């Protein structure tokens, strides 16, 4: 099912936390969409979210006290799954049951990264969405980042076409730690920083290395090697800081998850050429705020991007005081000194173009650039990296043992 030309896609959000509001802000830059429903466990958060929808003139948003009620309302065409990692499979099961029983007429689902905490979860997400006959998109915003889209287009059109394809992609993402307590709990989140952030890094790198127009599967994963470490947050003073901030459920003295991860991924292209991805992620970076660094290297060229290398910077002296916030850059760590400013975080990080792409694909019945199959492929790589870190060995693909693998920090 698709919408008629000019008809808006009516989107329902599952989740009303930090990432849901990031997606909501980006929808201002998307045409042909209304946000008509929201469901989350917190009535207060749902009400605040629905009010924000109205403030942004994105439609009349109803706050539902159950997912089933939103799915059966007849006022929603597509679902954005933006709830915590440990709720996503259950959410997809409810969607599947309602659609299969004919109680819901939704025709598309988009899911925030990562698709699952394990290969088994991600594979079940794929099975459920396809058995229900739904169009599906995997919400990996960095693939749609404005520097990534522009940089890839130039590199492949001008440089790769004359001197050969790129062969090395580097991706790094770092900040000082997540907002919510469940991110720090290995069983709920699925791991630590490797699960939380390297899903971005390996997929944006894989995207940059893929020839424009070619399927993502044209690059075959041959092997992965990973390392994880606890550099900052297991130190007693910082572990106690986490407990004071988030409560006794976040116990980094006894149940830590990794706050640093490194991964290398060896791939092979259609012609048998070897390609490499180098990725690092960290929750132990203290700078201006969230930092994303990307590189793409080929025979006679290189592309570089640093999200904190902004054109706009503001200096504030000691005399300028105020409350903590994130009004200059995500995960902001200071309010004084020389500060980079991201004028349009939703655009630079890729949320605006990601949501514009998903909305138009769903409206027209087309397959998005990123689907649940890509989400599954990413989880396979992540589990391979966790397994490599646990065993100290390189994991060769295909690796059937990853189908049932659970990272050490996610085991109960």
DOMAR-885583 format. One record per atom (N, C-alpha, C, CB): residue in one letter; x, y, z. Coordinates in steps of 0.02 Angstrom, whole numbers, plus 50000, padded with zeros to 5 digits. Atoms other than C-alpha are relative to their C-alpha. Glycine has a CB too. Layout:
aXYZ...
***
This chain:
x500424994050000x500005000050000x500445006350000x499525000050061x499664993650000x500595017849964x499505005650006x500435000849936x500444994349997x499895035249981x499895002849930x500285005550047x500134996750064x499145045449839x500485005849992x499275002349996x499554994350011x500215059049758x499775006250039x500045001749925x500174994149961x500265074149872x499734998550069x499525004149963x500275001949934x499515064450018x500574999050049x499574993649994x499485000649950x500505065250178x500034993050031x499905005250054x499905006149961x501245050050265x499875001750073x500724997049990x500164998949929x500525048850440x500424995250042x499244998950014x499515003949963x501885043050559x499824999650074x500705002949992x500075001049928x501705035750733x500674998350031x499494994650016x499365001249966x503195036250851x499904995250058x500315006650025x499965004249940x503565022150973x500635002150036x500014992349982x499434997049964x504675030651101x499925007550001x500664998049968x500074992749994x504695048451165x500605003050037x499355001750037x499404997749966x506465050451231x500455004349956x500394994350027x499514995650032x508045059151172x500014999049924x500704998750028x499935001150072x508195050851001x499345001449963x500224992849986x500654998550031x506325052650966x499945007549988x499424997650045x500034992850010x506465071450991x500495002349947x500145003650067x499534998350054x507985072050877x499674998749932x500664995950007x500365001550062x506965063450741x499445005049988x499724992950002x500564995450007x505495074850775x500245006849973x499655001050067x499734993650023x506545090750753x500184999649926x500615002050041x499805000750070x507205083950588x499404999949953x500424993749990x500605000550042x505435081250523x499775006849974x499444996650038x500174993350024x505255100150506x500275001049929x500295005350048x499714999450066x506365098450353x499774994849951x500744999750005x500265005450043x505335084150278x499315002049976x499974993350039x500664998650028x503865087050161x499574993750002x500075002749928x500485005550009x502305076350148x499974995350061x500174996049939x500035004249940x502315070150328x499645003650057x500714998050022x500294997749937x501265072350485x500174994850054x499235001149994x499905004549943x501675064850655x499344999750037x500595002350047x500695000249976x499955058950708x499904995850063x499564997249947x500095004049940x500295047350855x500664998850035x499684993449983x499425001949961x501505043050994x499794995250054x500355006350030x500095004649943x501615028551115x500674999050034x499704993249977x499425001849960x502875026251254x499744998250070x500535005850004x500225002449934x502835019451431x499835005750047x500554995850031x500104994349956x502835036851511x499465004649973x500655003850010x500544995550021x501205046551499x500245007249999x499404999350047x499744993249998x502125062451547x500435001549939x500425001150065x499584999050059x503415060251409x499595000149936x500534994449995x500435000050059x502055056051283x499655006749991x499474994450005x500354993650003x501115071851326x500475005649978x499695001750067x499514994950019x502685082351311x500174999449926x500644999350043x499845001150071x503075074451142x499435002449955x500134992549988x500584997950040x501315077251075x499965007649997x499354997150028x500014992749999x501425095451128x500545002849954x500115002550072x499464997850043x503095097151038x499814999349926x500644996050014x500235000850069x502305090350878x499585006049980x499594993449993x500424994350014x501005104150887x500415006449994x499495000850053x499594994050002x502315117450923x500395000549934x500494999950059x499625000150062x503265112050766x499544999849938x500464994049999x500505000150055x501655111950660x500094993849956x500075006349957x499915006450036x501915093650614x499374995750003x500594996250028x500625003849999x500095088550633x499704999750069x500124993149975x500345001149936x498875083950769x500204993150026x499225000649993x499725006349974x499745070650874x499614997650061x500745000950019x500365003149945x498755059050986x500474995950043x499424995649974x499615004149953x499565051551141x499594993850017x500185004150065x500365006449989x499075033051154x500294996550061x500054995449937x499775003549941x499145022851312x500194992749987x499485000350053x499755006750019x499525006751216x500205000249927x499454994650013x499785000650070x500405002051056x499434997549957x500614995449994x500565002750037x498894992051002x499505005449981x499654994550040x500494994650014x497775007351016x500245004449943x499895004250064x499744995850055x498915017450903x499974996349934x500725002150015x500015003950062x499045003350775x499304999249973x500314993250012x500695001150022x497155001150770x499625006549985x499634996150053x500364993650004x496735019750764x499775001849930x500445005550026x500154997950068x496705021250575x500295006749982x499265000149990x499714993450011x497655037650593x500764999749987x499865004550059x499285000850008x499405030550566x500144995349941x500334997250065x499815004050058x500195023850405x500654996250012x500075004349939x499345002949991x501965020050464x500235001150072x500515003049950x499744999849932x502855016750629x500755001350000x499834993550038x499284998949987x504545023750684x500154996950069x500195007749998x499825003249936x505255012050819x500625003450028x500134992349990x499474996049971x506315023250930x500064998850075x499885007449986x499995001749928x506115014951100x500664996550016x499394995550019x499375003249981x507555007151200x500114993249967x500024999250075x499815006150036x508484992351124x499624993850024x500744998750007x500295006149972x507734979451241x499244999549989x500154999550073x500725000150013x505954984151189x499834998949926x499695006450023x500154999550071x506124983851000x499724993549971x500625001949961x500265006250026x505834965450966x499284998950022x500444994150022x500695000649976x504274965151075x499545004849962x499975001350075x500384995250039x503674980750984x499844997249931x500385006749993x500105002850067x503914972250816x499524994050002x500674997849970x500465005749993x502984956850879x499285002450004x500174995950063x500684997249995x501474967550924x499785002649931x499975005750052x500164997450067x501524976250754x499824994149954x500595004149971x500115005950042x501634959350666x499324996950015x500564994750011x500635003249981x500174952150764x499405004249979x499984998850076x500564995750017x499044967250735x499895000349924x500125007150027x500074999750073x499394968150548x499754993349972x500685001849967x500195006650025x499234949350520x499264998550016x500444994650031x500705001249980x497564949250612x499525004849966x499935000650075x500434995250035x496914963550504x499755005750043x499434996549971x500224994749955x496734975250652x500365006749988x500114997850072x499634993950015x497994987850584x500135000449925x500665000150039x499894998850072x498194995550411x500665003449986x499435004149972x499354997050015x499965002150431x500344996049946x500455000350064x499675003650055x501074997850284x500755000749999x499735002449934x499284999249998x502845002550337x500255000950071x500215006049957x499684999449934x504045002050485x500725002249989x499974993350040x499304998049998x505685011050516x500264998850071x500105007449978x499735001749934x506825005650659x500685003350010x500064992450009x499374996949981x508215015350745x500544994750010x499925004250063x499435004549989x509945007550759x500064998350074x500655003049974x499895005950042x510414994250810x499344996249993x500564995550029x500635003650012x509084982750739x499864994950054x500024996549932x500085004849947x509374969950876x500614999750044x499844993049972x499425000649954x510494965951024x500434994049982x499764999450071x499645005950022x511004949450945x499804998549928x499854993850046x500185002150068x510984941350773x499304996950001x500524995049972x500655003349996x509494930850829x499445005250003x499974995350060x500514994849996x508504946450877x499925003749934x500175004950055x500044996250063x508944955750717x499684995749945x500705002249979x500295004450050x508504940650610x499244999250011x500344993150002x500715000449986x506824939250697x499645006549981x499884998450075x500294993650022x506494957750664x499874999849924x500475005950017x500085000650073x506764954350478x499434995349983x500664997549968x500525004950014x505644938950481x499315002950013x500114993650042x500654997349982x504224947950569x499765005449952x500035002750071x500214994550043x504214963450460x499824997549930x500555005349996x500145002650067x504264953350299x499404995350000x500614996549972x500595004349996x502984940550357x499365004150003x500054995450060x500584995649997x501814955150391x499905003949935x500085004950058x500064996650064x502114961750215x500125007550002x499324998749972x499884992949990x502754978550275x500645002349965x500035001650074x499394996850022x503984990050189x500415001850062x499855006449956x499614998949940x505454992950305x500645003849986x500174993450033x499404996050005x506885005050334x500404999750065x499845007249983x499545000149943x508405004450448x500275007050009x500594994849990x499844993049988x508725021350528x500735000750022x499545003050053x499294998749988x510615023650513x500155007049973x500454994549965x499984993050022x510765042550509x500655002149966x499895004550059x499374997750027x512625043950469x500074998649925x500574996850036x500005001350072x512345036250297x499715006049963x499604993649983x500344994450031x511245051450261x500285006750022x499274999650015x499684993849979x512395064250341x500185004249939x500634998650042x499864995750058x512605079250226x500734999649977x499825007250016x499315000750024x514525078150223x500134993249968x500495001050058x499905006750029x514435059450188x499704999649930x499674994650045x500325000450066x513215061150044x500385004149948x499285002550004x499644995850047x514155075549964x500704997349987x500045007250027x499335002650008x515875068149996x500034993849958x500314998650067x500015006250040x515435051049926x499865001549927x499484995250028x500174998450070x514655058549771x500605002749962x499425005149998x499424997050033x516215068849732x500554994949989x500275006050040x499455004950004x517475055049770x499874994949945x500084996350068x500135005250049x516615041849664x499935002849929x499364996250019x500094997150067x516195053649520x500655002549971x499495005650002x499414996750027x517845062849505x500644996050008x500085006750032x499365003249985x519205052349586x500004992549985x500175001250072x500015007350010x518695034049588x499904998249927x499444996850042x500135001550070x518095034849408x500635000349957x499495004749973x499394999350041x519845039449347x500604996450029x500175007349993x499405003149971x521065031649471x499864993550037x500325004950047x500165006349966x520135016949550x499595001050063x500624996350016x500464999649943x518915013149690x500375001350065x499604993650005x499714999349933x519235017949872x500104993250033x499555004550044x499845006449970x520005004349978x500045000150076x500654997449973x499964999649927x520055010850157x499525005450026x500725001550022x500454995249968x518705019050262x500134999850075x499254998549985x499924999549927x518995025350439x499415003950028x500685003550017x500564996649967x517605030250556x500094999850075x499324996749980x499944999649927x517665036150736x499435004350027x500695002950021x500524996149966x516305042250853x500144999750074x499284997349983x499814999749929x516635048151029x499595005450036x500755001650007x500284994949955x515765057051171x500114997750071x499245001349985x499855001249930x515745057251360x499524995250035x500015006450037x500445005049971x514345044751387x499275001449986x500114999750074x500714999450017x512485041451356x499585003750052x499714993149989x500464996249958x510995050751428x499614995750049x499515003749956x500485003949961x509925036451495x500334993950033x499434997649954x499685005549963x510325022651623x500024993449962x499644998950064x500015006550033x509825008051510x500574999249951x499344999049963x499425000450045x511245012351389x500604996950035x500185006849974x499425002349962x512475008051528x499924992950026x500135004750058x500145006849975x511664991151567x500064995149942x499294999650032x499845004450056x512404977651455x499434995649976x500574995850018x500545004550021x510904966051457x499445003849966x499734996250060x500544996150031x509654979751414x500205003049934x499775005550048x499774996650060x510694988751286x500274995149948x500545005150017x499715004950046x511534973351211x500754999950002x499775001249931x499284999349996x513294978351256x500175006750028x500344998949932x499794993449979x514254994251286x500075004649940x500664999750038x499924995150054x514965007351169x500054996749931x500625004150013x499965003450065x515304994451032x499314999149970x500364993150008x500685001050024x513464990251019x499665006749986x499604996050050x500354993750004x512885008151046x500235004349941x500105003850064x499734995150047x514045017450926x500364997049940x500455004650035x499645002750058x515055005850815x499524997749946x500444994350022x500495001350052x513445001350726x499995005749950x499294999150030x499944994350044x513575019050655x500634999349956x500035006650040x499354999650033x515415017650612x500084994849945x500564999250051x499905005250051x515415001050520x499535000949941x499904993050030x500474999350056x513865005250418x500165006049957x499305000450026x499824994250042x514395022650363x500634998549961x500095006350043x499405001850036x516095015550317x499844995249943x500524996850047x500205004850051x515305001150222x499655003649943x499534994550029x500354996150050x514195013650132x500495004049957x499505004850034x499514996050038x515665024750081x500404995649952x500475003650048x499615004650042x516585009650010x499594996749945x500324994750042x500445003250049x515075003549910x499915004549939x499324998350032x500094996250062x514985009049729x499295002749995x500164995549938x500674997150006x513515020849700x499564995749954x500035007149973x500475004150038x512005010949640x500084992650010x500085001649929x499895007149989x512754994249690x499674997950066x500764998350002x500305002349937x511884983649823x500544999550054x499664993249990x499525000349945x512694983949995x500324993150004x499665001750066x499735006850000x512924965149978x500544998949949x499464995249989x499465000850048x514144968149836x500684999850034x499985005749948x499405000649961x515464969649971x499924994250050x500175006750038x500045005949957x515784953250061x500465000850061x500184993649961x499594999949939x516374953250242x500394993550003x499555000850064x499565005949998x517864941450253x500244998450071x500605001149954x499755001249932x518494943950432x499935006350040x500744997749998x500024994349954x518354955150585x500464998750059x499285001350024x499585000549941x519504958750730x499835005850046x500755000049981x500224994749954x518964968350885x500365000050066x499284999350011x499734999149933x519604975051049x499525004450040x500725003149998x500394995749956x518614982051195x500405001350063x499314996750017x499654998249939x519204990751352x499565004450044x500675003649984x500314995549952x518634999851508x500545005050022x499704996150063x499474995149990x519675015751512x499845005150055x500145003649936x500184994649955x518705028251618x499494998150053x499745005849962x500585000349956x517045023251693x500034994550052x499384999149959x499915004949946x517655008351796x500455002550055x500284993549971x499614997149946x518825019351895x499525001950056x500415006349976x500484999549945x518035020152069x499625006650004x500354998950064x500344993649993x517655038752071x499475000949945x500515005749996x500474999350055x516815038051901x499444994850003x500364999549933x500525005049990x515885021751938x499505002550051x500314993450022x500454997249950x515175030152093x499605005949973x500405002150062x500354994550032x514735045351989x499404997549959x500485004049955x500545003050039x513695034351873x499434997750046x500254994249958x500515002449953x512795026352021x499605005750030x500324995850055x500354994249972x512395043252095x499545003349949x500515005250026x500394996850052x511745049551929x499414995849977x500455001449940x500515004350031x510755034351870x499674995150048x500304996249944x500295004749952x510415023852026x500394993550003x499294998649982x499625006149985x510955006852089x500024995149942x499714996750061x500005004750057x510514997951925x500625000849956x499375001049958x499394998950039x512045005751844x500594999350049x500015007149965x499475001849952x513444997151942x500644998449962x499794994150046x499395001250040x515084999451849x500584997450041x500205006449967x499495003549960x516094992951995x499964992549989x499925001750075x500095007350005x515344975551970x499714997749933x499544997750055x500305001950063x514374975651804x500135005249946x499244999050008x499854994950050x515294986851681x499884997449929x500725002450007x499975001350072x515104987651493x500595004049973x499335001949963x499414996650027x516544993051382x499865007349983x500264996349938x500074992950020x516815011851359x500475001949943x500135004550060x499584998950059x518075009851217x499974993649958x500745001750020x499995005850045x518044998551064x500365001949935x499284997649984x499664999350064x519114996350910x499834994049957x500775000650010x500155005550045x518684985950758x500305000949932x499254999249993x499804999950070x519424981550591x499584994749964x500784998549992x500425004450041x518354973750455x500324999349932x499275002849995x499725001450066x519094965550301x499444997949954x500554994550004x500525001450049x517984965450148x500314998449932x499515005949994x499785001550069x518094959849967x499485002949952x500094992349989x500484997150047x517314969249820x499844995049944x500285006449970x500245004450054x516524962149661x500564997049959x499535003949955x499445002350041x518224960349578x500534996450041x500325005949965x499535003749958x519074951649724x500525004450034x500354995049960x499534995549967x519984967249787x499875000350075x499965007049970x500074999549927x520314968449974x499875007250020x500634997250035x500174993449973x519534983150066x500024999550076x499305002349976x499965000049928x519704988450247x499585005550031x500735000850022x500324995149957x518674997250379x500375000150067x499234998350010x499734999149933x519485004250536x499515004450039x500725003349998x500514996349962x518255009850670x500205000350074x499314996749993x499914999349928x518445016550846x499425003950030x500685003550017x500544996549966x517125021950970x500175000650074x499334996349990x499824998949930x517215028851146x499465003950036x500665003650005x500394996149954x516175034751292x500465003850049x499504995650039x499504997149954x517775041551371x500335006149971x500534994850018x499724994050031x518055056751261x499715006250032x499865000049924x500224993749971x517975073651347x500285005749958x500225000650075x499834994250041x517995087751221x499405004549999x500204997849928x500574995450004x516755100651162x499334996350003x500045004149936x500615004050001x515455086951134x500104994149954x499405004249977x499975005650045x515035072751016x500475001549941x499304998249974x499544999150056x516425070550887x499954994049953x500735000750025x500015005050053x516225060950724x500565001649951x499314999849965x499464999150048x517755058550614x499964994549947x500694999950035x500055004750056x517695050350443x500565001349950x499315000549966x499514999550054x519005046650311x499854994749948x500724999250027x500065004750055x518915038350141x500625000849956x499345001049959x499374999750036x520555034050053x499994995549939x500584998250047x499925003950061x520925028049877x500685001249969x499455001849950x499334999950031x522385026849754x500315007049995x499964997049932x499734993350011x522555045649723x499585005450034x500045001449925x500464995249970x521345054149842x499854998250072x499365000449960x500225001149931x520685056150019x499445004850015x500595000950050x500554996049975x519105062750100x500035000250076x499314997449975x499984999449928x519055069250279x499415004250025x500665003050024x500524996149967x517675075450395x500074999550074x499304997749977x500004999749927x517675080850577x499415004350020x500685002850028x500624996349983x515995085950650x500125006050045x499514995350033x499864994349956x516825097750775x500435005349966x500364997550063x499644995050038x517795106750640x499515004849967x500464996849947x500554996050026x516355118850621x500235006849976x499465000850054x499864993250023x516345135350529x499815005250051x499645001349936x500224995349949x515445143650674x500284998050068x499235000250003x499735001149933x516335145250841x499835006050043x500774998749999x500174994649953x515885155450995x500474999550060x499264999650022x499594999849939x517025160951138x499625003250056x500675003749986x500314997149940x516365163851313x500514999850057x499354996150019x499514999549947x517465169851456x499724997250066x500225007350009x500205002449934x517395164951640x499405004050028x500585000350049x500534995749974x516215179351670x499314998049975x500135007249982x500645002350027x514875170951565x499814993550036x500044999049922x500215005949961x513965158851680x499284998249983x500095001250076x500685002250013x512385148651663x499944992550012x499795001749928x500135007149988x511605131551675x500314995749945x499244998750003x499755004750050x512275116151587x499474998849947x500214993350033x500485001350053x511485112051420x500354997049940x499635006349981x499735002550062x511715105551244x499755004349942x499804992649989x500264995550049x511245120851146x500505001649944x499785006450033x499484998850050x512895121651048x500164993849960x500635002750033x499835006350033x513275103351010x499774994450046x500764999549985x500225005849960x512625086351066x500554997650046x499774994349953x499545002449948x513435079351224x500505005450020x500374993849976x499584994249983x514135096751261x500304999050069x499595006549997x499645001149937x515445096151401x500205006450036x500604995949987x499804993749968x515735114551438x499555005649974x500745001649986x500384994150020x514895131551430x500455006149993x499455001450051x499534994550005x516465142251427x500574998149953x500285001950069x499445001150045x517965144351313x499805000649927x500314993250013x500144999850072x518055142751124x499614993849981x500665000549958x500465005550011x516585131851075x499784999549927x499395000750045x500295000950067x516135124450905x499244999750006x500264993549967x500735000050002x514305126550858x499774996649937x499725007350005x500325003250059x513335114850744x499325003549990x499914992250011x500604996050011x512025126250670x499384995749987x500105004749941x500565004550017x510945111650610x500204992850013x499775000949925x499775006749983x511345095750704x499604994649964x499954998950076x500425005050032x509865086250632x500204998949927x499265001950004x499795000550070x510485090050456x500694997149994x499975006749968x499305002350005x512355087450483x500054992650019x500455004250045x499985007049978x512075071050576x499614995349954x499734999450070x500345004250049x510925064850437x499274998550014x500354993749995x500695001849983x509235063950524x499495002949951x499835002450070x500484996950045x508365076050406x499954996349934x500195007349988x500015003550064x508875067650244x499814992750007x500685000649966x500205006949985x508655050450322x499244999550002x500304997650066x500725000349993x506855054150368x499655002249936x499775004450057x500294998150065x506505063050203x500004993949953x500405005949969x499935005950042x507135047350113x499494994750019x500714997250004x500465005349977x506115035350220x499275001949984x500084998750075x500694997850013x504515045650205x499824999249927x499915007350022x500155000450071x504625046650016x499994992849975x500505004149959x500015007150019x505065028149996x499354996750023x500614996350029x500615003049974x503605023150106x499395002649963x499935001350075x500574997150036x502405035150018x499934996849931x500085007649994x500015002350069x502895028349847x500064992449993x500565003249961x499945007250003x503085010049894x500674997649974x499464997249957x499335001850024x504945009849854x500424997350057x500345006149968x499555002949950x506335000449944x500515005250022x500354993749973x499514995149977x507395012050054x500724997849988x499895001550073x499295001450005x509275013250038x500244995550056x500405006449999x499845004149941x509405005650213x499374996350023x500305004350058x500575004149979x508244991250258x500194995850061x499764995549943x499855004549944x508114978850401x500554995149982x499374996350022x499465004650020x509274967550300x500685003150014x499934998249925x499374996649984x510644980650319x500105000250075x500005007249972x499945000249927x510264981550505x500244993350024x499335001650032x499765006849982x510504962650516x500734999249983x499584994749964x499305000650020x512144963650421x500465003650049x500105002949929x499614996249951x512774976850543x500074996150065x499685006850013x499985003849937x512314966250695x500474994049993x499294997650020x499535005650011x513274951450620x500725002450010x499914996949929x499324997449992x514824962350609x500145001650073x500095006449957x499914998249930x514584968850787x500124993850043x499405003850026x499915006149961x514394951350858x500674996749984x499424995049986x499345002550017x515944945950763x500545003750037x500115000549925x499504996049964x516914960250842x499994998450074x499865007549989x500045002049930x516274955751016x500324993250011x499275000050024x499725006849994x516724937550989x500765000149993x499704995349946x499284999350008x518454942550928x500325002950062x500155004449940x499734997049939x518724953551081x500014994950057x499585006150020x500035005049947x518194939151194x500534994649992x499324996850002x499545005750012x519294925851113x500715002149985x499744995849943x499344997850020x520754936551058x500204997749931x500514997750049x499865002750067x520604929250883x499615003949948x499844992549997x500364997350057x520104935750713x499434995249982x500475001149939x500575004150018x518364929550665x499915000149924x499355002550036x500085000650073x518214923150486x499274999049983x500434994149973x500695000550024x516574924950392x499984995449939x499715006949983x500595000349957x515404916350366x500164996850067x499454996149966x499885002249932x515314913150553x499344997850032x500335005650042x500655002249976x513784902550596x499935000250076x499864993049976x500044999849927x514234902650781x499735006650027x500694998750030x500264993649978x513704920850788x499255000250005x500245005449953x500735000149999x511884915950764x499724999750071x499744994049960x500245000749931x511724911950949x500455003750050x499964992650020x499514996749957x513134922751017x499705005950037x500615002249960x500194994349959x512834935051159x500645002950030x499494998050057x499394997049971x514214947451210x500054998850075x500025007549985x499885001449929x514994944451380x499625004850044x500745000250015x500304995049955x514344960751454x499245000149995x500275007049983x500735000350007x512574956951394x499704993650030x499805000549927x500255006349970x512464939751476x499765001350070x500554994649999x500294999149933x511354939051629x500314995150050x499244999249997
***
